[in-house]
Structure formats: structure tokens, C-alpha cells
Amino acid sequence: MLAHTHYAEVSGDPKARNAAARIAALIDDAVPRIAPLVGTSDLRPVTARVYLDRTAFASAVGIPRNAPIVGLATFPSGVIHIDATEMLESIERIVPHEVAHVLIARCLGSALDALPTWLNEGIAEYAAGATSSQVDPAALQAVGRGESIPLASLDASFRLDNTAQPLAYAEAASLVNYLVTTRGPNVIRDLLVAVRSRRDFQSSLVQVTGWNMEELESGWRQSVSRRWRWYLFFYSQAPILGLMVLLFLIGYLRYRYDRRRRQEMPDTDW
């Protein structure tokens, strides 16, 4: 055991003792903060394993060695695996994200499979500190370009080899931010408790929020577009095109004005 604290048990490569201490401290901060958010009272220490070998990490979690993943919680063991070889600078977000997955699983128990992947990932992103200002612009750009992922297809976009994965995370986090903004901070806990009881997400969503999936998606899209429309305008090519059109009109009007002025001038004998 490399680190053993109130909420964390971290093992792994003996040379990773410093990284293990850092991970344990992050787990100690995350567990009491996230547990009330997701509605679990199970505060047993979270087990984590830290790696200083990329191949060993990839093998342990079952991903390709070149996959852009440095942290993953595996189930049913509920163990967090952390690759500390290259990306430890992002550990402040990775650890609470994975802790959230563990605590969500503790809350739902055998009903975990009834929770959509997008909501699981969106809650984890929210718990890791993904605010609207971070995730909404990325989601909005996709909405504005007509490239956003429909909610009904969002779960499939979390496949490890899918190029849409970063957008899937942004949309999922944006959706959770929208739920919290419109229905209050207890909406996450209430949804998970309802799913645990009903073992069905769609009926739980209606019970807790009053929305079905289509209404949730429609309200979210309208909210994001309304709050970030100026960002999309300045991010897009519209300002450049608008300026080009304006300069053309100014030049054309100036040409017409000069031409009319010359026509109205009297002839002059030299």
C-alpha cells in the first residue's frame, strides 16, 4: 500500500509513492464532496492503483496502448486506475471524475446498467468541475454547425475509438449543467435515487424533472443557443463575411456617389 487515508487506499508501483500521495489527497477531497451530490452514504475508502508503465496501465483497464485515456474506473471492482507516466498534470480533474463514477455505482448498485452513459459521464464531468463556461461553447459550436450529437445517439459516442468522444463529453456535461441550472442542485441525487428505485431512466426523468427525453433535449439546445449566441457569432466566420460585405457596399456607394457627382458637374472649357 502506497497511501492509506480516510477515504483512499492507493497501491501500485513502489516508485510512484509521491503520485500516490497526491492521488489519495484528491480522493479525500472528492469523496465527501461528491457523495451528497449523487446521494450515497457509502463512504468506504476508494481503491486506486497508480502505474508508471503505460503498457501495464492499458492492459489493466483493457484499452489500446495509444488510447488518449490516463484514468479509468473499472467495475464491478470499483477500482480507479491512474496512469502517472505522462499526464499527471491533469490529475486534479481525472481523480474526481473517476471518484464520481465509483460513488454513482455505489448509489445505484445493481441498477447501474439502467443509467445512460451520457448521464454517468456528464455527472462525473460536473463533479470534476466542468462548468457551463467550459463545456457550453464547444457544444454550441456543434449545434450551430449542425454537427451536434442527438441525445438518442449520445451514448454510442462514448466508444473509446470514436472521434466524436470529446464532443460527447462536452454535450453530456452541458446537459447536466442545464439540469442543475433549471431544476436545482438536488436534481442529480433525485434522478439517481429514482433510477435505483425504478430501474428505468426515462420514467425517472419524467418523475423528477417533468420532461421526457425530447423535451430535455429541446430545452437544452434552446438554452445553450440563447446564452452563447454571441460566442457563436464571433467564433464563426460571420463577422469576417459581414465586414467584407459592408466594405463592398461602402465602396459601391462611394463609386455611385462619385459617378453622379461627375455627371452633375458643368462642362468646363479650358
C-alpha positions in Angstrom: 0.0 0.0 0.0 1.5 3.3 -1.1 -1.0 5.6 0.6 -3.8 4.9 3.1 -6.0 7.8 4.2 -9.6 8.2 5.5 -11.2 7.9 2.1 -8.4 6.4 -0.1 -6.3 3.2 -0.4 -3.7 3.6 -3.2 -1.4 0.9 -4.3 0.8 0.4 -7.3 4.4 0.8 -8.5 6.6 1.4 -5.4 8.4 4.3 -7.3 5.0 6.1 -7.6 4.8 6.9 -3.9 4.6 10.7 -4.4 2.0 10.4 -7.1 0.0 8.0 -4.8 0.1 10.6 -2.0 -1.2 13.2 -4.4 -4.0 10.9 -5.7 -5.0 10.0 -2.1 -5.3 13.7 -1.2 -7.5 14.3 -4.2 -9.7 11.3 -3.3 -10.0 12.6 0.3 -11.3 15.9 -1.1 -13.6 14.4 -3.7 -15.5 11.7 -1.7 -17.2 13.9 1.0 -18.0 16.5 -1.7 -19.4 14.2 -4.3 -21.2 11.7 -2.1 -24.1 14.1 -1.2 -24.3 15.2 -4.8 -25.0 11.7 -6.1 -27.0 10.6 -3.0 -24.8 7.8 -1.5 -23.9 7.3 2.1 -21.4 4.6 1.3 -18.1 6.3 2.3 -15.8 3.3 2.3 -12.3 4.2 1.1 -12.0 4.3 -2.7 -9.4 1.9 -4.0 -6.9 3.3 -6.6 -3.9 1.9 -8.4 -1.2 4.0 -9.9 1.0 3.0 -12.8 4.4 4.1 -14.1 4.2 1.9 -17.1 1.8 2.7 -19.9 1.6 -0.8 -21.2 0.7 -2.1 -17.7 -2.0 0.6 -17.3 -3.5 -0.2 -20.7 -3.5 -3.9 -20.0 -5.2 -3.4 -16.6 -8.1 -1.4 -18.0 -8.4 -3.2 -21.3 -7.7 -0.3 -23.8 -5.2 0.1 -26.7 -1.9 1.5 -25.5 -2.3 4.6 -27.7 -5.8 5.4 -26.4 -6.0 9.0 -25.0 -7.0 7.8 -21.6 -5.0 8.2 -18.4 -7.6 7.4 -15.8 -10.4 4.8 -15.7 -12.7 3.2 -13.0 -13.4 -0.4 -13.6 -16.4 -2.3 -12.4 -17.6 -4.3 -10.6 -14.4 -3.9 -8.6 -14.8 -0.2 -8.3 -11.1 0.4 -8.6 -9.7 3.6 -10.1 -6.6 3.1 -12.3 -4.3 6.1 -12.9 -1.5 6.3 -15.5 1.1 8.6 -13.9 3.6 8.3 -16.7 2.8 11.4 -18.8 -0.4 13.2 -17.9 -0.2 13.7 -14.1 -0.7 17.4 -14.6 -4.3 16.7 -15.4 -4.8 14.6 -12.3 -6.9 17.2 -10.5 -9.7 16.6 -13.0 -9.1 12.9 -13.6 -9.4 11.7 -10.0 -12.7 13.4 -9.0 -14.2 12.3 -12.3 -13.3 8.7 -11.6 -14.4 9.0 -7.9 -17.8 10.2 -9.2 -18.1 7.0 -11.2 -17.4 4.9 -8.2 -19.9 6.8 -6.0 -22.6 6.7 -8.7 -22.1 2.9 -8.9 -22.4 2.7 -5.1 -25.6 4.7 -5.2 -27.2 2.6 -7.9 -25.9 -0.8 -7.1 -27.4 -3.4 -9.5 -29.4 -0.6 -11.2 -26.2 0.9 -12.6 -27.0 -0.5 -16.1 -30.2 1.5 -16.2 -28.3 4.8 -16.2 -27.4 6.2 -19.6 -23.7 6.5 -20.2 -24.1 10.2 -21.2 -25.6 11.0 -17.8 -23.0 9.0 -15.9 -20.2 10.8 -17.8 -21.9 14.1 -17.5 -22.3 13.9 -13.7 -18.6 12.8 -13.5 -17.6 15.8 -15.6 -19.8 18.1 -13.4 -18.3 16.7 -10.2 -14.8 17.3 -11.6 -15.6 21.0 -12.1 -16.7 21.2 -15.7 -18.7 24.5 -15.7 -21.0 25.8 -18.3 -18.4 28.3 -19.5 -16.1 25.4 -20.2 -18.4 23.0 -22.0 -21.2 25.0 -23.4 -19.2 26.8 -26.2 -17.9 23.5 -27.6 -21.5 22.1 -27.6 -22.8 25.3 -29.0 -20.4 25.3 -31.9 -21.6 21.9 -32.9 -25.2 22.9 -32.6 -24.6 26.0 -34.7 -22.8 23.9 -37.4 -25.5 21.3 -37.3 -22.9 18.7 -36.1 -24.2 18.1 -32.6 -24.9 14.6 -31.4 -28.6 13.8 -31.0 -29.4 12.8 -27.4 -30.7 9.5 -28.6 -27.3 8.7 -30.1 -25.1 10.3 -27.4 -24.4 7.0 -25.5 -22.9 5.4 -28.6 -20.5 8.3 -29.0 -18.6 7.3 -25.8 -16.9 4.3 -27.5 -13.2 4.5 -27.0 -12.4 4.6 -30.7 -14.9 7.2 -31.6 -13.6 10.5 -32.9 -16.7 12.3 -31.6 -15.8 11.4 -28.0 -14.6 14.9 -26.9 -17.8 16.5 -28.2 -19.8 13.7 -26.4 -18.2 14.7 -23.1 -18.9 18.4 -23.7 -22.5 17.7 -24.6 -23.0 15.4 -21.6 -21.5 17.9 -19.2 -23.5 20.7 -20.7 -26.7 18.7 -20.3 -26.0 18.1 -16.7 -25.2 21.8 -16.1 -28.6 22.6 -17.7 -30.4 20.1 -15.5 -28.8 21.6 -12.4 -29.4 25.2 -13.5 -33.1 24.6 -14.3 -34.0 22.0 -11.6 -31.6 22.8 -8.8 -28.5 21.0 -7.4 -30.5 18.1 -5.9 -31.7 17.0 -9.4 -28.6 14.7 -9.8 -29.3 12.9 -6.5 -33.0 12.7 -7.2 -32.5 11.3 -10.6 -30.1 8.6 -9.3 -32.4 7.7 -6.5 -35.4 7.4 -8.9 -33.3 5.2 -11.3 -32.3 3.0 -8.4 -35.9 2.5 -7.5 -37.5 2.3 -11.0 -34.6 0.8 -12.9 -35.7 2.9 -15.8 -34.2 6.2 -16.8 -36.9 7.7 -19.0 -39.7 7.3 -16.4 -37.3 8.6 -13.7 -36.5 11.7 -15.8 -40.3 12.4 -16.2 -40.8 11.9 -12.5 -38.0 14.1 -11.3 -38.0 16.9 -14.0 -41.4 16.7 -15.7 -39.6 16.3 -19.1 -39.3 13.4 -21.4 -36.1 13.0 -23.4 -37.3 15.1 -26.4 -38.3 18.0 -24.1 -35.0 17.8 -22.2 -33.0 17.9 -25.5 -35.1 20.7 -26.9 -34.9 22.9 -23.8 -31.1 22.3 -23.5 -30.5 23.3 -27.2 -32.6 26.5 -26.8 -30.8 27.3 -23.5 -27.3 26.9 -24.9 -28.1 28.8 -28.1 -29.7 31.6 -26.1 -26.9 32.0 -23.6 -24.0 31.6 -26.0 -25.3 33.1 -29.3 -22.8 35.9 -29.2 -19.9 33.5 -28.7 -21.0 31.5 -31.7 -21.4 34.7 -33.8 -17.8 35.8 -33.1 -16.4 32.3 -33.3 -17.9 31.8 -36.7 -16.9 33.4 -40.0 -20.0 35.6 -39.9 -18.1 38.7 -38.6 -15.5 38.4 -41.4 -18.1 37.9 -44.1 -20.2 40.7 -42.7 -17.2 43.1 -42.8 -16.4 42.1 -46.3 -20.0 42.8 -47.4 -20.0 46.1 -45.5 -16.8 47.2 -47.2 -18.1 46.2 -50.6 -21.3 48.2 -50.0 -19.3 51.3 -48.8 -17.1 51.1 -51.9 -20.1 50.6 -54.2 -22.0 53.5 -52.7 -18.9 55.7 -52.9 -18.5 54.8 -56.5 -22.1 55.7 -57.3 -21.8 59.0 -55.4 -18.6 60.0 -57.3 -20.1 59.0 -60.6 -23.2 61.0 -60.0 -21.2 64.0 -58.8 -19.1 63.9 -62.0 -22.3 63.8 -64.1 -23.8 66.8 -62.4 -20.7 68.9 -62.7 -20.9 71.6 -65.5 -18.7 71.2 -68.5 -15.6 73.4 -68.3 -13.8 75.0 -71.3 -10.1 75.1 -70.8 
